[in-house]
Amino acid sequence: MAHFQVDTPENLKALNEYLATNNYVNGDLPGADDVRLFNALKAAPAKDQYVEVYFWYSLLSTFTPQVRDQWTQAAKPAPAKETKPATKAPEPVKKAEDDIDDLFGDDPEAEKKAKEEAEKRKAAAQPKAKKAVIAKTIVIFDVKVYDAENIELLNQIAARIKEQINPEGLVWGKEIQITNVAYTAHKLTMSMIVEDLKVQTDDVFDIILGWEEEVQSVDTVSMQKV
């Protein structure tokens, strides 16, 4: 893969040509190179000169900085594990119960209280269970309508999707993209983050396709685990 830069018109032109046949700089899914060039640009370039770069930049803008940082982290190699020297096995220690018996002799109440305190300290010393990691997926998809020249209809469809489809575990991307497909025809591009155990992507698409008098198709552009 070529190492792109965005500091000159010639470099922007080369990137624009590459994005004409690729979803992202890193290929099918966004990655560290996408973040590097996105941060270097600071703002979207002129749409009439670099249309592919313009829409690529606009699409990446729909993701939060935290999500984009995860793409960069995913590209870093995992740190080497530190090898610890072998340690001598500890000497057997006397059980706490034996100590308590020696200390309190025939006083059952004092012995009971001491045992309860020992159990509390033992429980407090146990390592706490780690929080379960919630698996999530970033989904980018296209919506095409029969009246493909009607940009206002595409805006209405986008608003309806965000208003009517809000199951638990789904977060919509901040922005939408309406792009030219051919001649005067346009399509709608949206993004969402879904919790894998709570939301099925096909269920969301089925609801949109249910508006069959207006919606022609819904197609996945890319999916990436978060």
MODELLER restraints for C-alpha pairs under 7 A, 6 or more apart:
rsr = mdl.restraints
at = mdl.atoms
rsr.add(forms.Gaussian(group=physical.xy_distance, feature=features.Distance(at['CA:4:A'], at['CA:11:A']), mean=6.89, stdev=0.5))
rsr.add(forms.Gaussian(group=physical.xy_distance, feature=features.Distance(at['CA:4:A'], at['CA:15:A']), mean=6.47, stdev=0.5))
rsr.add(forms.Gaussian(group=physical.xy_distance, feature=features.Distance(at['CA:5:A'], at['CA:11:A']), mean=5.67, stdev=0.5))
rsr.add(forms.Gaussian(group=physical.xy_distance, feature=features.Distance(at['CA:5:A'], at['CA:37:A']), mean=6.92, stdev=0.5))
rsr.add(forms.Gaussian(group=physical.xy_distance, feature=features.Distance(at['CA:6:A'], at['CA:12:A']), mean=5.14, stdev=0.5))
rsr.add(forms.Gaussian(group=physical.xy_distance, feature=features.Distance(at['CA:6:A'], at['CA:37:A']), mean=6.83, stdev=0.5))
rsr.add(forms.Gaussian(group=physical.xy_distance, feature=features.Distance(at['CA:6:A'], at['CA:41:A']), mean=6.73, stdev=0.5))
rsr.add(forms.Gaussian(group=physical.xy_distance, feature=features.Distance(at['CA:13:A'], at['CA:50:A']), mean=6.80, stdev=0.5))
rsr.add(forms.Gaussian(group=physical.xy_distance, feature=features.Distance(at['CA:16:A'], at['CA:50:A']), mean=5.85, stdev=0.5))
rsr.add(forms.Gaussian(group=physical.xy_distance, feature=features.Distance(at['CA:16:A'], at['CA:52:A']), mean=5.29, stdev=0.5))
rsr.add(forms.Gaussian(group=physical.xy_distance, feature=features.Distance(at['CA:16:A'], at['CA:53:A']), mean=5.26, stdev=0.5))
rsr.add(forms.Gaussian(group=physical.xy_distance, feature=features.Distance(at['CA:19:A'], at['CA:25:A']), mean=6.93, stdev=0.5))
rsr.add(forms.Gaussian(group=physical.xy_distance, feature=features.Distance(at['CA:19:A'], at['CA:52:A']), mean=5.86, stdev=0.5))
rsr.add(forms.Gaussian(group=physical.xy_distance, feature=features.Distance(at['CA:19:A'], at['CA:53:A']), mean=6.82, stdev=0.5))
rsr.add(forms.Gaussian(group=physical.xy_distance, feature=features.Distance(at['CA:20:A'], at['CA:52:A']), mean=5.95, stdev=0.5))
rsr.add(forms.Gaussian(group=physical.xy_distance, feature=features.Distance(at['CA:22:A'], at['CA:28:A']), mean=6.82, stdev=0.5))
rsr.add(forms.Gaussian(group=physical.xy_distance, feature=features.Distance(at['CA:24:A'], at['CA:30:A']), mean=5.53, stdev=0.5))
rsr.add(forms.Gaussian(group=physical.xy_distance, feature=features.Distance(at['CA:24:A'], at['CA:34:A']), mean=6.75, stdev=0.5))
rsr.add(forms.Gaussian(group=physical.xy_distance, feature=features.Distance(at['CA:25:A'], at['CA:33:A']), mean=6.29, stdev=0.5))
rsr.add(forms.Gaussian(group=physical.xy_distance, feature=features.Distance(at['CA:25:A'], at['CA:34:A']), mean=5.46, stdev=0.5))
rsr.add(forms.Gaussian(group=physical.xy_distance, feature=features.Distance(at['CA:26:A'], at['CA:33:A']), mean=6.25, stdev=0.5))
rsr.add(forms.Gaussian(group=physical.xy_distance, feature=features.Distance(at['CA:26:A'], at['CA:34:A']), mean=6.55, stdev=0.5))
rsr.add(forms.Gaussian(group=physical.xy_distance, feature=features.Distance(at['CA:28:A'], at['CA:222:A']), mean=6.75, stdev=0.5))
rsr.add(forms.Gaussian(group=physical.xy_distance, feature=features.Distance(at['CA:29:A'], at['CA:222:A']), mean=6.46, stdev=0.5))
rsr.add(forms.Gaussian(group=physical.xy_distance, feature=features.Distance(at['CA:29:A'], at['CA:224:A']), mean=6.73, stdev=0.5))
rsr.add(forms.Gaussian(group=physical.xy_distance, feature=features.Distance(at['CA:30:A'], at['CA:71:A']), mean=6.87, stdev=0.5))
rsr.add(forms.Gaussian(group=physical.xy_distance, feature=features.Distance(at['CA:31:A'], at['CA:71:A']), mean=4.83, stdev=0.5))
rsr.add(forms.Gaussian(group=physical.xy_distance, feature=features.Distance(at['CA:31:A'], at['CA:72:A']), mean=6.18, stdev=0.5))
rsr.add(forms.Gaussian(group=physical.xy_distance, feature=features.Distance(at['CA:32:A'], at['CA:71:A']), mean=5.65, stdev=0.5))
rsr.add(forms.Gaussian(group=physical.xy_distance, feature=features.Distance(at['CA:32:A'], at['CA:72:A']), mean=4.30, stdev=0.5))
rsr.add(forms.Gaussian(group=physical.xy_distance, feature=features.Distance(at['CA:32:A'], at['CA:75:A']), mean=6.28, stdev=0.5))
rsr.add(forms.Gaussian(group=physical.xy_distance, feature=features.Distance(at['CA:35:A'], at['CA:68:A']), mean=6.45, stdev=0.5))
rsr.add(forms.Gaussian(group=physical.xy_distance, feature=features.Distance(at['CA:35:A'], at['CA:72:A']), mean=6.97, stdev=0.5))
rsr.add(forms.Gaussian(group=physical.xy_distance, feature=features.Distance(at['CA:38:A'], at['CA:57:A']), mean=6.52, stdev=0.5))
rsr.add(forms.Gaussian(group=physical.xy_distance, feature=features.Distance(at['CA:44:A'], at['CA:54:A']), mean=5.48, stdev=0.5))
rsr.add(forms.Gaussian(group=physical.xy_distance, feature=features.Distance(at['CA:44:A'], at['CA:57:A']), mean=5.88, stdev=0.5))
rsr.add(forms.Gaussian(group=physical.xy_distance, feature=features.Distance(at['CA:44:A'], at['CA:58:A']), mean=6.87, stdev=0.5))
rsr.add(forms.Gaussian(group=physical.xy_distance, feature=features.Distance(at['CA:45:A'], at['CA:54:A']), mean=5.66, stdev=0.5))
rsr.add(forms.Gaussian(group=physical.xy_distance, feature=features.Distance(at['CA:46:A'], at['CA:54:A']), mean=6.86, stdev=0.5))
rsr.add(forms.Gaussian(group=physical.xy_distance, feature=features.Distance(at['CA:47:A'], at['CA:54:A']), mean=5.48, stdev=0.5))
rsr.add(forms.Gaussian(group=physical.xy_distance, feature=features.Distance(at['CA:62:A'], at['CA:173:A']), mean=5.57, stdev=0.5))
rsr.add(forms.Gaussian(group=physical.xy_distance, feature=features.Distance(at['CA:62:A'], at['CA:174:A']), mean=5.38, stdev=0.5))
rsr.add(forms.Gaussian(group=physical.xy_distance, feature=features.Distance(at['CA:62:A'], at['CA:175:A']), mean=5.26, stdev=0.5))
rsr.add(forms.Gaussian(group=physical.xy_distance, feature=features.Distance(at['CA:63:A'], at['CA:173:A']), mean=6.60, stdev=0.5))
rsr.add(forms.Gaussian(group=physical.xy_distance, feature=features.Distance(at['CA:100:A'], at['CA:111:A']), mean=6.43, stdev=0.5))
rsr.add(forms.Gaussian(group=physical.xy_distance, feature=features.Distance(at['CA:100:A'], at['CA:114:A']), mean=7.00, stdev=0.5))
rsr.add(forms.Gaussian(group=physical.xy_distance, feature=features.Distance(at['CA:104:A'], at['CA:110:A']), mean=6.62, stdev=0.5))
rsr.add(forms.Gaussian(group=physical.xy_distance, feature=features.Distance(at['CA:104:A'], at['CA:111:A']), mean=5.81, stdev=0.5))
rsr.add(forms.Gaussian(group=physical.xy_distance, feature=features.Distance(at['CA:134:A'], at['CA:195:A']), mean=6.95, stdev=0.5))
rsr.add(forms.Gaussian(group=physical.xy_distance, feature=features.Distance(at['CA:135:A'], at['CA:195:A']), mean=5.95, stdev=0.5))
rsr.add(forms.Gaussian(group=physical.xy_distance, feature=features.Distance(at['CA:135:A'], at['CA:196:A']), mean=5.73, stdev=0.5))
rsr.add(forms.Gaussian(group=physical.xy_distance, feature=features.Distance(at['CA:135:A'], at['CA:226:A']), mean=6.94, stdev=0.5))
rsr.add(forms.Gaussian(group=physical.xy_distance, feature=features.Distance(at['CA:136:A'], at['CA:193:A']), mean=6.63, stdev=0.5))
rsr.add(forms.Gaussian(group=physical.xy_distance, feature=features.Distance(at['CA:136:A'], at['CA:194:A']), mean=5.46, stdev=0.5))
rsr.add(forms.Gaussian(group=physical.xy_distance, feature=features.Distance(at['CA:136:A'], at['CA:195:A']), mean=4.39, stdev=0.5))
rsr.add(forms.Gaussian(group=physical.xy_distance, feature=features.Distance(at['CA:136:A'], at['CA:196:A']), mean=5.39, stdev=0.5))
rsr.add(forms.Gaussian(group=physical.xy_distance, feature=features.Distance(at['CA:136:A'], at['CA:225:A']), mean=5.87, stdev=0.5))
rsr.add(forms.Gaussian(group=physical.xy_distance, feature=features.Distance(at['CA:136:A'], at['CA:226:A']), mean=5.26, stdev=0.5))
rsr.add(forms.Gaussian(group=physical.xy_distance, feature=features.Distance(at['CA:137:A'], at['CA:193:A']), mean=5.57, stdev=0.5))
rsr.add(forms.Gaussian(group=physical.xy_distance, feature=features.Distance(at['CA:137:A'], at['CA:194:A']), mean=5.43, stdev=0.5))
rsr.add(forms.Gaussian(group=physical.xy_distance, feature=features.Distance(at['CA:137:A'], at['CA:195:A']), mean=6.60, stdev=0.5))
rsr.add(forms.Gaussian(group=physical.xy_distance, feature=features.Distance(at['CA:137:A'], at['CA:196:A']), mean=6.69, stdev=0.5))
rsr.add(forms.Gaussian(group=physical.xy_distance, feature=features.Distance(at['CA:137:A'], at['CA:223:A']), mean=6.52, stdev=0.5))
rsr.add(forms.Gaussian(group=physical.xy_distance, feature=features.Distance(at['CA:137:A'], at['CA:224:A']), mean=5.41, stdev=0.5))
rsr.add(forms.Gaussian(group=physical.xy_distance, feature=features.Distance(at['CA:137:A'], at['CA:225:A']), mean=4.33, stdev=0.5))
rsr.add(forms.Gaussian(group=physical.xy_distance, feature=features.Distance(at['CA:137:A'], at['CA:226:A']), mean=5.45, stdev=0.5))
rsr.add(forms.Gaussian(group=physical.xy_distance, feature=features.Distance(at['CA:138:A'], at['CA:192:A']), mean=5.89, stdev=0.5))
rsr.add(forms.Gaussian(group=physical.xy_distance, feature=features.Distance(at['CA:138:A'], at['CA:193:A']), mean=4.54, stdev=0.5))
rsr.add(forms.Gaussian(group=physical.xy_distance, feature=features.Distance(at['CA:138:A'], at['CA:194:A']), mean=6.68, stdev=0.5))
rsr.add(forms.Gaussian(group=physical.xy_distance, feature=features.Distance(at['CA:138:A'], at['CA:223:A']), mean=5.53, stdev=0.5))
rsr.add(forms.Gaussian(group=physical.xy_distance, feature=features.Distance(at['CA:138:A'], at['CA:224:A']), mean=5.08, stdev=0.5))
rsr.add(forms.Gaussian(group=physical.xy_distance, feature=features.Distance(at['CA:138:A'], at['CA:225:A']), mean=6.25, stdev=0.5))
rsr.add(forms.Gaussian(group=physical.xy_distance, feature=features.Distance(at['CA:138:A'], at['CA:226:A']), mean=6.70, stdev=0.5))
rsr.add(forms.Gaussian(group=physical.xy_distance, feature=features.Distance(at['CA:139:A'], at['CA:191:A']), mean=5.60, stdev=0.5))
rsr.add(forms.Gaussian(group=physical.xy_distance, feature=features.Distance(at['CA:139:A'], at['CA:192:A']), mean=5.37, stdev=0.5))
rsr.add(forms.Gaussian(group=physical.xy_distance, feature=features.Distance(at['CA:139:A'], at['CA:193:A']), mean=6.22, stdev=0.5))
rsr.add(forms.Gaussian(group=physical.xy_distance, feature=features.Distance(at['CA:139:A'], at['CA:222:A']), mean=5.94, stdev=0.5))
rsr.add(forms.Gaussian(group=physical.xy_distance, feature=features.Distance(at['CA:139:A'], at['CA:223:A']), mean=4.62, stdev=0.5))
rsr.add(forms.Gaussian(group=physical.xy_distance, feature=features.Distance(at['CA:139:A'], at['CA:224:A']), mean=6.72, stdev=0.5))
rsr.add(forms.Gaussian(group=physical.xy_distance, feature=features.Distance(at['CA:140:A'], at['CA:190:A']), mean=5.82, stdev=0.5))
rsr.add(forms.Gaussian(group=physical.xy_distance, feature=features.Distance(at['CA:140:A'], at['CA:191:A']), mean=4.33, stdev=0.5))
rsr.add(forms.Gaussian(group=physical.xy_distance, feature=features.Distance(at['CA:140:A'], at['CA:192:A']), mean=6.61, stdev=0.5))
rsr.add(forms.Gaussian(group=physical.xy_distance, feature=features.Distance(at['CA:140:A'], at['CA:220:A']), mean=6.20, stdev=0.5))
rsr.add(forms.Gaussian(group=physical.xy_distance, feature=features.Distance(at['CA:140:A'], at['CA:221:A']), mean=5.32, stdev=0.5))
rsr.add(forms.Gaussian(group=physical.xy_distance, feature=features.Distance(at['CA:140:A'], at['CA:222:A']), mean=5.29, stdev=0.5))
rsr.add(forms.Gaussian(group=physical.xy_distance, feature=features.Distance(at['CA:140:A'], at['CA:223:A']), mean=6.51, stdev=0.5))
rsr.add(forms.Gaussian(group=physical.xy_distance, feature=features.Distance(at['CA:141:A'], at['CA:189:A']), mean=5.71, stdev=0.5))
rsr.add(forms.Gaussian(group=physical.xy_distance, feature=features.Distance(at['CA:141:A'], at['CA:190:A']), mean=5.66, stdev=0.5))
rsr.add(forms.Gaussian(group=physical.xy_distance, feature=features.Distance(at['CA:141:A'], at['CA:191:A']), mean=6.37, stdev=0.5))
rsr.add(forms.Gaussian(group=physical.xy_distance, feature=features.Distance(at['CA:141:A'], at['CA:218:A']), mean=6.94, stdev=0.5))
rsr.add(forms.Gaussian(group=physical.xy_distance, feature=features.Distance(at['CA:141:A'], at['CA:219:A']), mean=5.52, stdev=0.5))
rsr.add(forms.Gaussian(group=physical.xy_distance, feature=features.Distance(at['CA:141:A'], at['CA:220:A']), mean=4.29, stdev=0.5))
rsr.add(forms.Gaussian(group=physical.xy_distance, feature=features.Distance(at['CA:141:A'], at['CA:221:A']), mean=4.83, stdev=0.5))
rsr.add(forms.Gaussian(group=physical.xy_distance, feature=features.Distance(at['CA:141:A'], at['CA:222:A']), mean=6.97, stdev=0.5))
rsr.add(forms.Gaussian(group=physical.xy_distance, feature=features.Distance(at['CA:142:A'], at['CA:187:A']), mean=6.68, stdev=0.5))
rsr.add(forms.Gaussian(group=physical.xy_distance, feature=features.Distance(at['CA:142:A'], at['CA:188:A']), mean=5.51, stdev=0.5))
rsr.add(forms.Gaussian(group=physical.xy_distance, feature=features.Distance(at['CA:142:A'], at['CA:189:A']), mean=4.47, stdev=0.5))
rsr.add(forms.Gaussian(group=physical.xy_distance, feature=features.Distance(at['CA:142:A'], at['CA:190:A']), mean=6.53, stdev=0.5))
rsr.add(forms.Gaussian(group=physical.xy_distance, feature=features.Distance(at['CA:142:A'], at['CA:218:A']), mean=5.66, stdev=0.5))
rsr.add(forms.Gaussian(group=physical.xy_distance, feature=features.Distance(at['CA:142:A'], at['CA:219:A']), mean=5.18, stdev=0.5))
rsr.add(forms.Gaussian(group=physical.xy_distance, feature=features.Distance(at['CA:142:A'], at['CA:220:A']), mean=6.39, stdev=0.5))
rsr.add(forms.Gaussian(group=physical.xy_distance, feature=features.Distance(at['CA:142:A'], at['CA:221:A']), mean=6.66, stdev=0.5))
rsr.add(forms.Gaussian(group=physical.xy_distance, feature=features.Distance(at['CA:143:A'], at['CA:187:A']), mean=5.98, stdev=0.5))
rsr.add(forms.Gaussian(group=physical.xy_distance, feature=features.Distance(at['CA:143:A'], at['CA:188:A']), mean=5.00, stdev=0.5))
rsr.add(forms.Gaussian(group=physical.xy_distance, feature=features.Distance(at['CA:143:A'], at['CA:189:A']), mean=6.33, stdev=0.5))
rsr.add(forms.Gaussian(group=physical.xy_distance, feature=features.Distance(at['CA:143:A'], at['CA:217:A']), mean=5.93, stdev=0.5))
rsr.add(forms.Gaussian(group=physical.xy_distance, feature=features.Distance(at['CA:143:A'], at['CA:218:A']), mean=4.64, stdev=0.5))
rsr.add(forms.Gaussian(group=physical.xy_distance, feature=features.Distance(at['CA:143:A'], at['CA:219:A']), mean=6.64, stdev=0.5))
rsr.add(forms.Gaussian(group=physical.xy_distance, feature=features.Distance(at['CA:144:A'], at['CA:187:A']), mean=5.05, stdev=0.5))
rsr.add(forms.Gaussian(group=physical.xy_distance, feature=features.Distance(at['CA:144:A'], at['CA:188:A']), mean=6.41, stdev=0.5))
rsr.add(forms.Gaussian(group=physical.xy_distance, feature=features.Distance(at['CA:144:A'], at['CA:215:A']), mean=6.13, stdev=0.5))
rsr.add(forms.Gaussian(group=physical.xy_distance, feature=features.Distance(at['CA:144:A'], at['CA:216:A']), mean=5.47, stdev=0.5))
rsr.add(forms.Gaussian(group=physical.xy_distance, feature=features.Distance(at['CA:144:A'], at['CA:217:A']), mean=5.30, stdev=0.5))
rsr.add(forms.Gaussian(group=physical.xy_distance, feature=features.Distance(at['CA:144:A'], at['CA:218:A']), mean=6.50, stdev=0.5))
rsr.add(forms.Gaussian(group=physical.xy_distance, feature=features.Distance(at['CA:145:A'], at['CA:214:A']), mean=5.55, stdev=0.5))
rsr.add(forms.Gaussian(group=physical.xy_distance, feature=features.Distance(at['CA:145:A'], at['CA:215:A']), mean=4.34, stdev=0.5))
rsr.add(forms.Gaussian(group=physical.xy_distance, feature=features.Distance(at['CA:145:A'], at['CA:216:A']), mean=4.71, stdev=0.5))
rsr.add(forms.Gaussian(group=physical.xy_distance, feature=features.Distance(at['CA:145:A'], at['CA:217:A']), mean=6.92, stdev=0.5))
rsr.add(forms.Gaussian(group=physical.xy_distance, feature=features.Distance(at['CA:146:A'], at['CA:214:A']), mean=5.91, stdev=0.5))
rsr.add(forms.Gaussian(group=physical.xy_distance, feature=features.Distance(at['CA:146:A'], at['CA:215:A']), mean=6.29, stdev=0.5))
rsr.add(forms.Gaussian(group=physical.xy_distance, feature=features.Distance(at['CA:146:A'], at['CA:216:A']), mean=5.53, stdev=0.5))
rsr.add(forms.Gaussian(group=physical.xy_distance, feature=features.Distance(at['CA:148:A'], at['CA:185:A']), mean=4.75, stdev=0.5))
rsr.add(forms.Gaussian(group=physical.xy_distance, feature=features.Distance(at['CA:148:A'], at['CA:186:A']), mean=5.29, stdev=0.5))
rsr.add(forms.Gaussian(group=physical.xy_distance, feature=features.Distance(at['CA:148:A'], at['CA:187:A']), mean=6.86, stdev=0.5))
rsr.add(forms.Gaussian(group=physical.xy_distance, feature=features.Distance(at['CA:149:A'], at['CA:184:A']), mean=5.54, stdev=0.5))
rsr.add(forms.Gaussian(group=physical.xy_distance, feature=features.Distance(at['CA:149:A'], at['CA:185:A']), mean=4.77, stdev=0.5))
rsr.add(forms.Gaussian(group=physical.xy_distance, feature=features.Distance(at['CA:149:A'], at['CA:186:A']), mean=6.05, stdev=0.5))
rsr.add(forms.Gaussian(group=physical.xy_distance, feature=features.Distance(at['CA:154:A'], at['CA:188:A']), mean=6.22, stdev=0.5))
rsr.add(forms.Gaussian(group=physical.xy_distance, feature=features.Distance(at['CA:162:A'], at['CA:172:A']), mean=6.91, stdev=0.5))
rsr.add(forms.Gaussian(group=physical.xy_distance, feature=features.Distance(at['CA:168:A'], at['CA:198:A']), mean=6.93, stdev=0.5))
rsr.add(forms.Gaussian(group=physical.xy_distance, feature=features.Distance(at['CA:169:A'], at['CA:194:A']), mean=5.62, stdev=0.5))
rsr.add(forms.Gaussian(group=physical.xy_distance, feature=features.Distance(at['CA:169:A'], at['CA:195:A']), mean=5.00, stdev=0.5))
rsr.add(forms.Gaussian(group=physical.xy_distance, feature=features.Distance(at['CA:169:A'], at['CA:198:A']), mean=5.75, stdev=0.5))
rsr.add(forms.Gaussian(group=physical.xy_distance, feature=features.Distance(at['CA:169:A'], at['CA:199:A']), mean=6.26, stdev=0.5))
rsr.add(forms.Gaussian(group=physical.xy_distance, feature=features.Distance(at['CA:170:A'], at['CA:192:A']), mean=6.87, stdev=0.5))
rsr.add(forms.Gaussian(group=physical.xy_distance, feature=features.Distance(at['CA:170:A'], at['CA:193:A']), mean=5.83, stdev=0.5))
rsr.add(forms.Gaussian(group=physical.xy_distance, feature=features.Distance(at['CA:170:A'], at['CA:194:A']), mean=4.54, stdev=0.5))
rsr.add(forms.Gaussian(group=physical.xy_distance, feature=features.Distance(at['CA:170:A'], at['CA:195:A']), mean=6.54, stdev=0.5))
rsr.add(forms.Gaussian(group=physical.xy_distance, feature=features.Distance(at['CA:170:A'], at['CA:199:A']), mean=6.83, stdev=0.5))
rsr.add(forms.Gaussian(group=physical.xy_distance, feature=features.Distance(at['CA:171:A'], at['CA:192:A']), mean=5.60, stdev=0.5))
rsr.add(forms.Gaussian(group=physical.xy_distance, feature=features.Distance(at['CA:171:A'], at['CA:193:A']), mean=5.21, stdev=0.5))
rsr.add(forms.Gaussian(group=physical.xy_distance, feature=features.Distance(at['CA:171:A'], at['CA:194:A']), mean=6.48, stdev=0.5))
rsr.add(forms.Gaussian(group=physical.xy_distance, feature=features.Distance(at['CA:172:A'], at['CA:191:A']), mean=6.21, stdev=0.5))
rsr.add(forms.Gaussian(group=physical.xy_distance, feature=features.Distance(at['CA:172:A'], at['CA:192:A']), mean=4.34, stdev=0.5))
rsr.add(forms.Gaussian(group=physical.xy_distance, feature=features.Distance(at['CA:172:A'], at['CA:193:A']), mean=6.45, stdev=0.5))
rsr.add(forms.Gaussian(group=physical.xy_distance, feature=features.Distance(at['CA:173:A'], at['CA:190:A']), mean=6.93, stdev=0.5))
rsr.add(forms.Gaussian(group=physical.xy_distance, feature=features.Distance(at['CA:173:A'], at['CA:191:A']), mean=5.00, stdev=0.5))
rsr.add(forms.Gaussian(group=physical.xy_distance, feature=features.Distance(at['CA:173:A'], at['CA:192:A']), mean=5.21, stdev=0.5))
rsr.add(forms.Gaussian(group=physical.xy_distance, feature=features.Distance(at['CA:176:A'], at['CA:189:A']), mean=5.94, stdev=0.5))
rsr.add(forms.Gaussian(group=physical.xy_distance, feature=features.Distance(at['CA:176:A'], at['CA:190:A']), mean=5.13, stdev=0.5))
rsr.add(forms.Gaussian(group=physical.xy_distance, feature=features.Distance(at['CA:177:A'], at['CA:188:A']), mean=5.80, stdev=0.5))
rsr.add(forms.Gaussian(group=physical.xy_distance, feature=features.Distance(at['CA:177:A'], at['CA:189:A']), mean=4.95, stdev=0.5))
rsr.add(forms.Gaussian(group=physical.xy_distance, feature=features.Distance(at['CA:177:A'], at['CA:190:A']), mean=6.58, stdev=0.5))
rsr.add(forms.Gaussian(group=physical.xy_distance, feature=features.Distance(at['CA:178:A'], at['CA:186:A']), mean=6.48, stdev=0.5))
rsr.add(forms.Gaussian(group=physical.xy_distance, feature=features.Distance(at['CA:178:A'], at['CA:187:A']), mean=5.61, stdev=0.5))
rsr.add(forms.Gaussian(group=physical.xy_distance, feature=features.Distance(at['CA:178:A'], at['CA:188:A']), mean=4.65, stdev=0.5))
rsr.add(forms.Gaussian(group=physical.xy_distance, feature=features.Distance(at['CA:178:A'], at['CA:189:A']), mean=6.24, stdev=0.5))
rsr.add(forms.Gaussian(group=physical.xy_distance, feature=features.Distance(at['CA:179:A'], at['CA:186:A']), mean=5.41, stdev=0.5))
rsr.add(forms.Gaussian(group=physical.xy_distance, feature=features.Distance(at['CA:179:A'], at['CA:187:A']), mean=5.56, stdev=0.5))
rsr.add(forms.Gaussian(group=physical.xy_distance, feature=features.Distance(at['CA:179:A'], at['CA:188:A']), mean=6.67, stdev=0.5))
rsr.add(forms.Gaussian(group=physical.xy_distance, feature=features.Distance(at['CA:180:A'], at['CA:186:A']), mean=4.37, stdev=0.5))
rsr.add(forms.Gaussian(group=physical.xy_distance, feature=features.Distance(at['CA:180:A'], at['CA:187:A']), mean=6.57, stdev=0.5))
rsr.add(forms.Gaussian(group=physical.xy_distance, feature=features.Distance(at['CA:181:A'], at['CA:187:A']), mean=6.57, stdev=0.5))
rsr.add(forms.Gaussian(group=physical.xy_distance, feature=features.Distance(at['CA:205:A'], at['CA:218:A']), mean=6.49, stdev=0.5))
rsr.add(forms.Gaussian(group=physical.xy_distance, feature=features.Distance(at['CA:209:A'], at['CA:215:A']), mean=5.99, stdev=0.5))
rsr.add(forms.Gaussian(group=physical.xy_distance, feature=features.Distance(at['CA:209:A'], at['CA:217:A']), mean=6.73, stdev=0.5))
